[in-house]
């Protein structure tokens, strides 16, 4: 297996769509508290997850313009539901708040404590801390340098053949 900066350490390399669908089915069934799917753009990672989650309550967010505060509010409103973050690199790169949220949500204990210590009126009725049982799936084009987060996940590198 060739190691590049795109392949997370210890990731399981998948070459067939049936293999990817097996991991996604296991995530939907609740077998993985934290699944990280990495692969090049355009290989249907996101669409495969969206299809599998159809009919199941869940939170799906694109990470590009998602702020840590909005993510925290969304996580509170969807407590207990699986969470799928697509292109979450920006949230994870926010070391002050975003990475801490992802780290807490990626904790492999059944009940995870999430905290957002702020007096922002944007929180509204959302408390500064709460517990959730939500599983987490991150879809990305590359791994992260945050091994403290990545190491908690079942990481797969999806690199399908052209066939």
Secondary structure as GFF3:
##gff-version 3
##sequence-region A 1 163
A	DSSP	beta_strand	12	14	.	.	.	ID=ss1
A	DSSP	alpha_helix	17	28	.	.	.	ID=ss2
A	DSSP	beta_strand	34	39	.	.	.	ID=ss3
A	DSSP	alpha_helix	45	53	.	.	.	ID=ss4
A	DSSP	beta_strand	58	62	.	.	.	ID=ss5
A	DSSP	alpha_helix	68	77	.	.	.	ID=ss6
A	DSSP	beta_strand	82	86	.	.	.	ID=ss7
A	DSSP	alpha_helix	89	93	.	.	.	ID=ss8
A	DSSP	alpha_helix	98	105	.	.	.	ID=ss9
A	DSSP	beta_strand	112	115	.	.	.	ID=ss10
A	DSSP	three_ten_helix	121	123	.	.	.	ID=ss11
A	DSSP	beta_strand	129	132	.	.	.	ID=ss12
A	DSSP	beta_strand	136	140	.	.	.	ID=ss13
A	DSSP	alpha_helix	147	150	.	.	.	ID=ss14
A	DSSP	beta_strand	154	158	.	.	.	ID=ss15
###
